Amino acid sequence: MGEDNESTERARRRLRGFIIHLMIYFAAMAVLLLVNFIFAPDRPWSLLPLVGWGAPLALHAAWAMGLLDVLRK
């Protein structure tokens, strides 16, 4: 029973970390998209950080959901 509580708490910490990462990602992308739209609407340079940060965010999501636990075992 103690191990079950431990794994539940670990899953909550993973999820909490992912949610913080996701909120920072959306806030930063909103600012970058706004800056791109105001100063250089003809050049969509903001897509590079959108994709470049989105890929590690997807890996973080997989880790938070426990999909990468197979690699640890």
TORLO-223535 format. One record per atom (N, C-alpha, C, O): residue in one letter; x, y, z; atom name. Coordinates in pm, 1 decimal. Example, Ala and Ser with C-alpha at 12.3 -4.5 7.8 and 13.67 -1.06 7.14 Angstrom:
<rec r="a" px="1319.0" py="-569.0" pz="780.0" a="N"/>
<rec r="a" px="1230.0" py="-450.0" pz="780.0" a="CA"/>
<rec r="a" px="1320.0" py="-330.0" pz="780.0" a="C"/>
<rec r="a" px="1423.6" py="-331.9" pz="846.5" a="O"/>
<rec r="s" px="1285.0" py="-225.0" pz="708.0" a="N"/>
<rec r="s" px="1367.0" py="-106.0" pz="714.0" a="CA"/>
<rec r="s" px="1290.0" py="3.0" pz="787.0" a="C"/>
<rec r="s" px="1340.9" py="113.8" pz="803.9" a="O"/>
END
This chain:
<rec r="m" px="82.0" py="-119.1" pz="0.0" a="N"/>
<rec r="m" px="0.0" py="0.0" pz="0.0" a="CA"/>
<rec r="m" px="86.6" py="125.8" pz="0.0" a="C"/>
<rec r="m" px="49.2" py="225.4" pz="-61.8" a="O"/>
<rec r="g" px="200.6" py="123.5" pz="67.3" a="N"/>
<rec r="g" px="289.3" py="238.7" pz="70.3" a="CA"/>
<rec r="g" px="349.1" py="267.2" pz="-65.8" a="C"/>
<rec r="g" px="369.2" py="382.9" pz="-102.7" a="O"/>
<rec r="e" px="377.8" py="160.5" pz="-141.3" a="N"/>
<rec r="e" px="433.8" py="177.5" pz="-275.1" a="CA"/>
<rec r="e" px="332.3" py="241.6" pz="-369.0" a="C"/>
<rec r="e" px="368.9" py="320.2" pz="-456.4" a="O"/>
<rec r="d" px="204.6" py="207.7" pz="-350.8" a="N"/>
<rec r="d" px="98.6" py="264.6" pz="-434.1" a="CA"/>
<rec r="d" px="86.9" py="415.2" pz="-410.4" a="C"/>
<rec r="d" px="72.4" py="492.0" pz="-505.5" a="O"/>
<rec r="n" px="93.2" py="457.3" pz="-284.6" a="N"/>
<rec r="n" px="88.2" py="600.1" pz="-252.8" a="CA"/>
<rec r="n" px="209.0" py="673.0" pz="-308.9" a="C"/>
<rec r="n" px="198.8" py="786.5" pz="-355.4" a="O"/>
<rec r="e" px="324.2" py="605.7" pz="-304.0" a="N"/>
<rec r="e" px="446.8" py="665.0" pz="-356.3" a="CA"/>
<rec r="e" px="436.9" py="687.0" pz="-507.4" a="C"/>
<rec r="e" px="474.9" py="792.7" pz="-557.9" a="O"/>
<rec r="s" px="386.0" py="587.6" pz="-578.5" a="N"/>
<rec r="s" px="374.4" py="600.7" pz="-723.7" a="CA"/>
<rec r="s" px="268.5" py="704.0" pz="-761.0" a="C"/>
<rec r="s" px="283.0" py="774.0" pz="-861.2" a="O"/>
<rec r="t" px="162.5" py="713.9" pz="-681.7" a="N"/>
<rec r="t" px="60.1" py="815.5" pz="-707.7" a="CA"/>
<rec r="t" px="117.0" py="955.0" pz="-688.0" a="C"/>
<rec r="t" px="90.6" py="1045.4" pz="-767.4" a="O"/>
<rec r="e" px="195.2" py="972.3" pz="-581.9" a="N"/>
<rec r="e" px="256.9" py="1102.7" pz="-556.4" a="CA"/>
<rec r="e" px="358.4" py="1137.2" pz="-665.3" a="C"/>
<rec r="e" px="367.2" py="1252.6" pz="-707.3" a="O"/>
<rec r="r" px="433.8" py="1039.5" pz="-710.6" a="N"/>
<rec r="r" px="529.9" py="1061.8" pz="-819.4" a="CA"/>
<rec r="r" px="456.4" py="1103.0" pz="-946.9" a="C"/>
<rec r="r" px="502.0" py="1192.5" pz="-1018.1" a="O"/>
<rec r="a" px="343.7" py="1039.1" pz="-976.2" a="N"/>
<rec r="a" px="264.9" py="1073.5" pz="-1094.4" a="CA"/>
<rec r="a" px="208.9" py="1214.9" pz="-1083.2" a="C"/>
<rec r="a" px="204.5" py="1288.1" pz="-1182.0" a="O"/>
<rec r="r" px="166.4" py="1253.1" pz="-963.9" a="N"/>
<rec r="r" px="115.6" py="1390.3" pz="-944.8" a="CA"/>
<rec r="r" px="225.4" py="1493.6" pz="-965.5" a="C"/>
<rec r="r" px="202.3" py="1598.2" pz="-1026.1" a="O"/>
<rec r="r" px="345.5" py="1464.1" pz="-915.0" a="N"/>
<rec r="r" px="457.6" py="1557.5" pz="-935.4" a="CA"/>
<rec r="r" px="492.1" py="1569.3" pz="-1082.7" a="C"/>
<rec r="r" px="519.6" py="1678.7" pz="-1131.8" a="O"/>
<rec r="r" px="490.9" py="1457.1" pz="-1153.3" a="N"/>
<rec r="r" px="518.6" py="1459.2" pz="-1297.7" a="CA"/>
<rec r="r" px="415.2" py="1545.3" pz="-1369.9" a="C"/>
<rec r="r" px="449.7" py="1628.8" pz="-1453.4" a="O"/>
<rec r="l" px="289.1" py="1523.9" pz="-1336.8" a="N"/>
<rec r="l" px="181.9" py="1598.3" pz="-1401.9" a="CA"/>
<rec r="l" px="190.5" py="1746.8" pz="-1369.3" a="C"/>
<rec r="l" px="170.9" py="1831.0" pz="-1457.0" a="O"/>
<rec r="r" px="219.3" py="1779.0" pz="-1244.7" a="N"/>
<rec r="r" px="232.3" py="1919.0" pz="-1203.7" a="CA"/>
<rec r="r" px="347.3" py="1986.7" pz="-1280.1" a="C"/>
<rec r="r" px="333.1" py="2100.0" pz="-1326.0" a="O"/>
<rec r="g" px="459.1" py="1918.1" pz="-1293.2" a="N"/>
<rec r="g" px="571.9" py="1972.8" pz="-1369.3" a="CA"/>
<rec r="g" px="536.7" py="1993.7" pz="-1515.2" a="C"/>
<rec r="g" px="574.2" py="2094.4" pz="-1575.2" a="O"/>
<rec r="f" px="464.7" py="1898.8" pz="-1571.7" a="N"/>
<rec r="f" px="424.1" py="1912.7" pz="-1711.8" a="CA"/>
<rec r="f" px="328.6" py="2029.7" pz="-1730.5" a="C"/>
<rec r="f" px="340.6" py="2104.3" pz="-1827.6" a="O"/>
<rec r="i" px="234.6" py="2046.4" pz="-1639.4" a="N"/>
<rec r="i" px="137.7" py="2156.6" pz="-1651.4" a="CA"/>
<rec r="i" px="209.1" py="2290.9" pz="-1643.1" a="C"/>
<rec r="i" px="175.7" py="2383.5" pz="-1717.0" a="O"/>
<rec r="i" px="306.9" py="2302.2" pz="-1554.0" a="N"/>
<rec r="i" px="384.9" py="2426.6" pz="-1545.4" a="CA"/>
<rec r="i" px="459.8" py="2450.1" pz="-1675.3" a="C"/>
<rec r="i" px="460.9" py="2561.7" pz="-1727.1" a="O"/>
<rec r="h" px="522.9" py="2344.9" pz="-1728.8" a="N"/>
<rec r="h" px="594.7" py="2355.6" pz="-1856.4" a="CA"/>
<rec r="h" px="499.6" py="2398.7" pz="-1968.3" a="C"/>
<rec r="h" px="534.7" py="2483.0" pz="-2050.9" a="O"/>
<rec r="l" px="381.0" py="2341.8" pz="-1970.9" a="N"/>
<rec r="l" px="282.1" py="2374.0" pz="-2073.4" a="CA"/>
<rec r="l" px="234.9" py="2519.3" pz="-2062.8" a="C"/>
<rec r="l" px="219.7" py="2587.1" pz="-2164.5" a="O"/>
<rec r="m" px="212.0" py="2566.8" pz="-1941.5" a="N"/>
<rec r="m" px="167.7" py="2705.9" pz="-1923.3" a="CA"/>
<rec r="m" px="276.9" py="2804.5" pz="-1966.5" a="C"/>
<rec r="m" px="247.9" py="2905.2" pz="-2031.0" a="O"/>
<rec r="i" px="400.8" py="2775.4" pz="-1931.2" a="N"/>
<rec r="i" px="511.0" py="2862.6" pz="-1972.7" a="CA"/>
<rec r="i" px="524.6" py="2861.1" pz="-2124.2" a="C"/>
<rec r="i" px="549.1" py="2964.9" pz="-2185.6" a="O"/>
<rec r="y" px="508.8" py="2743.7" pz="-2184.8" a="N"/>
<rec r="y" px="515.9" py="2731.3" pz="-2330.6" a="CA"/>
<rec r="y" px="409.6" py="2819.3" pz="-2398.0" a="C"/>
<rec r="y" px="440.6" py="2895.9" pz="-2489.3" a="O"/>
<rec r="f" px="284.7" py="2807.7" pz="-2352.4" a="N"/>
<rec r="f" px="177.7" py="2886.2" pz="-2414.0" a="CA"/>
<rec r="f" px="197.6" py="3036.2" pz="-2393.1" a="C"/>
<rec r="f" px="171.3" py="3115.1" pz="-2483.8" a="O"/>
<rec r="a" px="243.2" py="3075.7" pz="-2275.8" a="N"/>
<rec r="a" px="267.6" py="3218.1" pz="-2250.0" a="CA"/>
<rec r="a" px="379.0" py="3270.9" pz="-2339.5" a="C"/>
<rec r="a" px="365.8" py="3377.6" pz="-2399.5" a="O"/>
<rec r="a" px="488.6" py="3196.2" pz="-2348.3" a="N"/>
<rec r="a" px="601.3" py="3239.3" pz="-2431.5" a="CA"/>
<rec r="a" px="562.1" py="3242.8" pz="-2579.4" a="C"/>
<rec r="a" px="599.5" py="3335.4" pz="-2651.4" a="O"/>
<rec r="m" px="487.5" py="3143.0" pz="-2624.2" a="N"/>
<rec r="m" px="447.5" py="3140.3" pz="-2765.5" a="CA"/>
<rec r="m" px="350.3" py="3253.8" pz="-2797.0" a="C"/>
<rec r="m" px="354.7" py="3309.8" pz="-2906.6" a="O"/>
<rec r="a" px="263.5" py="3288.0" pz="-2703.6" a="N"/>
<rec r="a" px="172.1" py="3400.2" pz="-2726.8" a="CA"/>
<rec r="a" px="250.9" py="3529.9" pz="-2745.1" a="C"/>
<rec r="a" px="220.7" py="3610.3" pz="-2833.4" a="O"/>
<rec r="v" px="352.0" py="3549.1" pz="-2660.5" a="N"/>
<rec r="v" px="434.8" py="3669.8" pz="-2672.3" a="CA"/>
<rec r="v" px="512.4" py="3668.6" pz="-2803.6" a="C"/>
<rec r="v" px="516.0" py="3769.5" pz="-2874.1" a="O"/>
<rec r="l" px="574.6" py="3555.1" pz="-2837.4" a="N"/>
<rec r="l" px="652.5" py="3547.6" pz="-2961.1" a="CA"/>
<rec r="l" px="565.2" py="3566.3" pz="-3084.7" a="C"/>
<rec r="l" px="605.1" py="3635.1" pz="-3178.7" a="O"/>
<rec r="l" px="447.5" py="3506.4" pz="-3085.5" a="N"/>
<rec r="l" px="358.4" py="3522.7" pz="-3200.2" a="CA"/>
<rec r="l" px="312.2" py="3667.6" pz="-3213.9" a="C"/>
<rec r="l" px="301.2" py="3719.5" pz="-3325.0" a="O"/>
<rec r="l" px="285.5" py="3732.0" pz="-3101.6" a="N"/>
<rec r="l" px="245.8" py="3872.3" pz="-3103.7" a="CA"/>
<rec r="l" px="359.5" py="3960.9" pz="-3156.2" a="C"/>
<rec r="l" px="337.1" py="4048.2" pz="-3240.0" a="O"/>
<rec r="v" px="479.9" py="3938.0" pz="-3107.0" a="N"/>
<rec r="v" px="595.8" py="4015.6" pz="-3153.1" a="CA"/>
<rec r="v" px="619.1" py="3991.3" pz="-3301.3" a="C"/>
<rec r="v" px="645.7" py="4085.4" pz="-3376.1" a="O"/>
<rec r="n" px="609.2" py="3865.9" pz="-3344.7" a="N"/>
<rec r="n" px="627.0" py="3834.2" pz="-3486.4" a="CA"/>
<rec r="n" px="520.8" py="3902.1" pz="-3572.1" a="C"/>
<rec r="n" px="551.5" py="3955.8" pz="-3678.5" a="O"/>
<rec r="f" px="397.3" py="3899.9" pz="-3526.4" a="N"/>
<rec r="f" px="288.2" py="3960.2" pz="-3603.1" a="CA"/>
<rec r="f" px="303.9" py="4111.7" pz="-3611.8" a="C"/>
<rec r="f" px="272.4" py="4170.6" pz="-3715.2" a="O"/>
<rec r="i" px="351.8" py="4175.4" pz="-3506.0" a="N"/>
<rec r="i" px="365.3" py="4321.3" pz="-3505.1" a="CA"/>
<rec r="i" px="484.6" py="4367.3" pz="-3587.5" a="C"/>
<rec r="i" px="472.2" py="4459.5" pz="-3668.1" a="O"/>
<rec r="f" px="600.8" py="4303.8" pz="-3568.3" a="N"/>
<rec r="f" px="723.7" py="4354.0" pz="-3629.1" a="CA"/>
<rec r="f" px="761.4" py="4291.8" pz="-3762.5" a="C"/>
<rec r="f" px="829.5" py="4356.6" pz="-3842.1" a="O"/>
<rec r="a" px="720.4" py="4170.2" pz="-3789.7" a="N"/>
<rec r="a" px="757.7" py="4105.6" pz="-3915.8" a="CA"/>
<rec r="a" px="647.5" py="4009.8" pz="-3960.5" a="C"/>
<rec r="a" px="668.7" py="3888.6" pz="-3964.6" a="O"/>
<rec r="p" px="530.1" py="4063.1" pz="-3994.0" a="N"/>
<rec r="p" px="420.0" py="3972.9" pz="-4030.5" a="CA"/>
<rec r="p" px="445.2" py="3894.4" pz="-4159.4" a="C"/>
<rec r="p" px="382.2" py="3791.2" pz="-4182.4" a="O"/>
<rec r="d" px="536.5" py="3942.5" pz="-4243.0" a="N"/>
<rec r="d" px="564.1" py="3873.1" pz="-4368.8" a="CA"/>
<rec r="d" px="663.4" py="3757.6" pz="-4351.7" a="C"/>
<rec r="d" px="677.4" py="3675.3" pz="-4442.2" a="O"/>
<rec r="r" px="732.4" py="3750.0" pz="-4237.3" a="N"/>
<rec r="r" px="828.3" py="3642.3" pz="-4211.2" a="CA"/>
<rec r="r" px="786.4" py="3567.2" pz="-4084.1" a="C"/>
<rec r="r" px="799.1" py="3621.4" pz="-3974.3" a="O"/>
<rec r="p" px="738.0" py="3446.5" pz="-4096.8" a="N"/>
<rec r="p" px="689.2" py="3372.4" pz="-3978.9" a="CA"/>
<rec r="p" px="802.4" py="3303.3" pz="-3900.6" a="C"/>
<rec r="p" px="804.6" py="3180.6" pz="-3890.5" a="O"/>
<rec r="w" px="894.5" py="3380.6" pz="-3846.4" a="N"/>
<rec r="w" px="1006.8" py="3325.0" pz="-3771.4" a="CA"/>
<rec r="w" px="963.3" py="3261.2" pz="-3639.3" a="C"/>
<rec r="w" px="1036.8" py="3180.0" pz="-3583.1" a="O"/>
<rec r="s" px="846.4" py="3296.6" pz="-3590.0" a="N"/>
<rec r="s" px="801.8" py="3242.5" pz="-3461.4" a="CA"/>
<rec r="s" px="765.8" py="3093.9" pz="-3470.2" a="C"/>
<rec r="s" px="747.6" py="3028.8" pz="-3367.3" a="O"/>
<rec r="l" px="755.5" py="3040.3" pz="-3590.6" a="N"/>
<rec r="l" px="726.7" py="2897.6" pz="-3604.8" a="CA"/>
<rec r="l" px="844.8" py="2811.4" pz="-3560.4" a="C"/>
<rec r="l" px="825.5" py="2698.8" pz="-3514.5" a="O"/>
<rec r="l" px="966.8" py="2863.6" pz="-3573.9" a="N"/>
<rec r="l" px="1083.8" py="2786.3" pz="-3532.6" a="CA"/>
<rec r="l" px="1083.7" py="2756.6" pz="-3382.7" a="C"/>
<rec r="l" px="1098.1" py="2640.2" pz="-3345.1" a="O"/>
<rec r="p" px="1068.1" py="2857.0" pz="-3294.9" a="N"/>
<rec r="p" px="1061.1" py="2821.6" pz="-3152.5" a="CA"/>
<rec r="p" px="932.9" py="2745.4" pz="-3116.3" a="C"/>
<rec r="p" px="931.9" py="2668.1" pz="-3020.4" a="O"/>
<rec r="l" px="826.7" py="2766.5" pz="-3191.4" a="N"/>
<rec r="l" px="702.2" py="2694.0" pz="-3166.7" a="CA"/>
<rec r="l" px="724.6" py="2544.2" pz="-3182.8" a="C"/>
<rec r="l" px="682.2" py="2465.4" pz="-3098.3" a="O"/>
<rec r="v" px="790.8" py="2505.1" pz="-3290.6" a="N"/>
<rec r="v" px="818.7" py="2363.5" pz="-3316.1" a="CA"/>
<rec r="v" px="937.5" py="2316.0" pz="-3232.5" a="C"/>
<rec r="v" px="936.3" py="2205.1" pz="-3179.1" a="O"/>
<rec r="g" px="1040.6" py="2401.2" pz="-3221.5" a="N"/>
<rec r="g" px="1160.8" py="2362.9" pz="-3148.8" a="CA"/>
<rec r="g" px="1136.5" py="2338.0" pz="-3001.5" a="C"/>
<rec r="g" px="1202.7" py="2253.0" pz="-2941.9" a="O"/>
<rec r="w" px="1043.8" py="2409.6" pz="-2941.7" a="N"/>
<rec r="w" px="1010.2" py="2388.5" pz="-2801.8" a="CA"/>
<rec r="w" px="895.6" py="2288.7" pz="-2789.6" a="C"/>
<rec r="w" px="879.1" py="2224.5" pz="-2685.9" a="O"/>
<rec r="g" px="817.2" py="2276.2" pz="-2895.0" a="N"/>
<rec r="g" px="703.8" py="2184.2" pz="-2892.2" a="CA"/>
<rec r="g" px="746.8" py="2038.0" pz="-2889.2" a="C"/>
<rec r="g" px="680.3" py="1955.1" pz="-2827.1" a="O"/>
<rec r="a" px="857.0" py="2006.0" pz="-2955.4" a="N"/>
<rec r="a" px="904.1" py="1867.4" pz="-2956.6" a="CA"/>
<rec r="a" px="946.4" py="1821.1" pz="-2816.4" a="C"/>
<rec r="a" px="903.0" py="1714.2" pz="-2773.4" a="O"/>
<rec r="p" px="1029.0" py="1896.7" pz="-2743.9" a="N"/>
<rec r="p" px="1059.9" py="1854.6" pz="-2606.8" a="CA"/>
<rec r="p" px="936.4" py="1855.5" pz="-2516.0" a="C"/>
<rec r="p" px="927.1" py="1775.8" pz="-2422.7" a="O"/>
<rec r="l" px="843.3" py="1944.5" pz="-2543.2" a="N"/>
<rec r="l" px="720.1" py="1946.9" pz="-2465.4" a="CA"/>
<rec r="l" px="640.6" py="1818.0" pz="-2487.4" a="C"/>
<rec r="l" px="580.5" py="1765.4" pz="-2393.7" a="O"/>
<rec r="a" px="640.0" py="1767.8" pz="-2608.9" a="N"/>
<rec r="a" px="572.3" py="1641.2" pz="-2637.7" a="CA"/>
<rec r="a" px="640.5" py="1525.5" pz="-2564.1" a="C"/>
<rec r="a" px="573.2" py="1435.5" pz="-2513.8" a="O"/>
<rec r="l" px="773.4" py="1527.8" pz="-2557.9" a="N"/>
<rec r="l" px="845.1" py="1425.4" pz="-2481.5" a="CA"/>
<rec r="l" px="813.5" py="1435.9" pz="-2332.6" a="C"/>
<rec r="l" px="800.0" py="1334.5" pz="-2264.0" a="O"/>
<rec r="h" px="801.9" py="1558.4" pz="-2283.2" a="N"/>
<rec r="h" px="766.9" py="1578.7" pz="-2143.3" a="CA"/>
<rec r="h" px="626.7" py="1524.8" pz="-2116.1" a="C"/>
<rec r="h" px="601.8" py="1466.1" pz="-2010.9" a="O"/>
<rec r="a" px="536.2" py="1544.6" pz="-2210.2" a="N"/>
<rec r="a" px="400.2" py="1490.9" pz="-2195.3" a="CA"/>
<rec r="a" px="403.4" py="1338.5" pz="-2188.9" a="C"/>
<rec r="a" px="335.1" py="1278.0" pz="-2106.3" a="O"/>
<rec r="a" px="482.5" py="1276.9" pz="-2275.9" a="N"/>
<rec r="a" px="493.8" py="1130.7" pz="-2274.7" a="CA"/>
<rec r="a" px="552.6" py="1082.0" pz="-2142.6" a="C"/>
<rec r="a" px="508.5" py="980.2" pz="-2089.3" a="O"/>
<rec r="w" px="651.1" py="1153.3" pz="-2089.6" a="N"/>
<rec r="w" px="711.9" py="1116.2" pz="-1962.3" a="CA"/>
<rec r="w" px="611.8" py="1132.7" pz="-1847.7" a="C"/>
<rec r="w" px="603.4" py="1048.0" pz="-1758.7" a="O"/>
<rec r="a" px="535.5" py="1243.4" pz="-1850.9" a="N"/>
<rec r="a" px="437.5" py="1269.5" pz="-1745.1" a="CA"/>
<rec r="a" px="326.7" py="1164.2" pz="-1745.4" a="C"/>
<rec r="a" px="272.8" py="1130.8" pz="-1639.9" a="O"/>
<rec r="m" px="292.9" py="1112.3" pz="-1861.9" a="N"/>
<rec r="m" px="188.7" py="1010.4" pz="-1870.2" a="CA"/>
<rec r="m" px="243.0" py="870.4" pz="-1838.7" a="C"/>
<rec r="m" px="166.3" py="774.8" pz="-1826.9" a="O"/>
<rec r="g" px="374.3" py="859.2" pz="-1825.4" a="N"/>
<rec r="g" px="434.1" py="730.1" pz="-1792.6" a="CA"/>
<rec r="g" px="464.2" py="644.6" pz="-1913.9" a="C"/>
<rec r="g" px="493.4" py="525.8" pz="-1899.9" a="O"/>
<rec r="l" px="457.8" py="702.8" pz="-2032.7" a="N"/>
<rec r="l" px="484.0" py="623.6" pz="-2153.6" a="CA"/>
<rec r="l" px="631.6" py="587.6" pz="-2169.5" a="C"/>
<rec r="l" px="665.1" py="493.1" pz="-2241.0" a="O"/>
<rec r="l" px="719.4" py="662.2" pz="-2103.6" a="N"/>
<rec r="l" px="862.5" py="635.7" pz="-2115.1" a="CA"/>
<rec r="l" px="915.0" py="549.0" pz="-2001.6" a="C"/>
<rec r="l" px="1035.5" py="525.7" pz="-1992.3" a="O"/>
<rec r="d" px="825.9" py="501.1" pz="-1915.2" a="N"/>
<rec r="d" px="867.5" py="413.2" pz="-1806.7" a="CA"/>
<rec r="d" px="921.2" py="280.7" pz="-1858.0" a="C"/>
<rec r="d" px="999.6" py="214.3" pz="-1790.1" a="O"/>
<rec r="v" px="879.5" py="242.6" pz="-1976.7" a="N"/>
<rec r="v" px="927.1" py="117.3" pz="-2038.2" a="CA"/>
<rec r="v" px="1077.5" py="125.0" pz="-2058.5" a="C"/>
<rec r="v" px="1146.1" py="23.5" pz="-2046.4" a="O"/>
<rec r="l" px="1130.1" py="242.1" pz="-2089.0" a="N"/>
<rec r="l" px="1273.3" py="257.2" pz="-2113.2" a="CA"/>
<rec r="l" px="1355.0" py="243.0" pz="-1985.1" a="C"/>
<rec r="l" px="1471.8" py="204.4" pz="-1989.5" a="O"/>
<rec r="r" px="1294.3" py="273.9" pz="-1872.5" a="N"/>
<rec r="r" px="1364.3" py="267.6" pz="-1743.7" a="CA"/>
<rec r="r" px="1377.1" py="125.2" pz="-1692.4" a="C"/>
<rec r="r" px="1470.5" py="94.8" pz="-1618.2" a="O"/>
<rec r="k" px="1288.3" py="40.4" pz="-1729.0" a="N"/>
<rec r="k" px="1285.9" py="-96.7" pz="-1674.1" a="CA"/>
<rec r="k" px="1371.9" py="-190.8" pz="-1752.3" a="C"/>
<rec r="k" px="1380.4" py="-309.0" pz="-1718.9" a="O"/>
END
